[in-house]
Amino acid sequence: MKARDITILHLSDLHFDAHKEAFYVNSLLSDIQNQIAHSEQLIIVVTGDLAVKGEVRKVETPICKFFEDLHSCIPKTCELLAV
C-alpha cells in the first residue's frame, strides 16, 4: 500500500477587522490554494483570534465568506479533516 501525503494547514490569529482589504484575503486564499493543490489528505487547524479585539459580530460576514472560499479551494480528491 502506498503511503499518502498528509498536509497540515495551520491558520492562526487571522484578526479580521472591518477594514481588512479584499486583496489581503484573496492573496491569502491564493497562497493557500497553491500550497494545497496536490494534497491527498488535508488537516486544517485554526487557532487564535479570528477578529480584532474579539469583536466577531462586526466581521461575522467576512469571516464566514473566508471559510466558504477556503472550502472551495480544497481539491475535490482530497480527504479533509477540519479542526
N, C-alpha and C positions, 0 to 999 in steps of 0.2 A: 504494500500500500504506500502510495506517495505521500510524503509529508506536505501539509498545506501551510502556506504562509499566513500568519496572523498579523494584522496591522492594528495597533492601538493608537487611537486618536484622542489625545488629552487636550481639552479646551478648558482654560482656567481664567477666571476674572475677566470676563468679556466686557463688563462695565458699560452696557448700553446706556445712552442718555438721549434726551430729546433732540440733541443736535448732532448726533453721530451721523456722519455723511454716508450716503448710499455707496459712494466709491469705496470707503473703507470696508464695508460689509461685503460688497461684491468682490473686492480684491481678496478678502479672507476666504470667501467661498471658492473662488477660482483656485487659490493656492491649495485648499483642502481637496478639491476635485482632482487636481494634478497629482497630489500625493497618494490618493486612494484609488486612482483609476484602475489599477491592476490587482487590487486587493481581493483575495479569495474569502477571507474571513475578517471581519472588522468589529472591533470593540470601541465604542465611543464612551468616553468618561468626561463628564462636565463637572467641574468643581469651582468653588469660589463664587464671587459676586456676579450676578447677571446684570444688575442695574447699579448705576451710580447712587451712592448713599442708600441703597436698599429700596429705592423708590420704583418698585416694579410696576405699579399701576400706571405710572407715567409713560412707560415704554413697553407695556404688555404686547401691543400690536407688532412693533418691530422685532421683539424677541420671538414671538410666535412665527412671524414670517421668516426669520433667520433659520429656525429649526425646520420649518417646512422646506425651505430652499436647500438646507443641508441634507435633508432626507432625499430630495430629488437628485442630489449629486452622487448618491451611493450607487455603484454599479448594480444592475439588476441580478447579476450572477453571484453577488456577494452575500454571504451569511452575515447577519447583523445582530449584535448584542449592544443595546444602548443602556448605559448605567447613569 
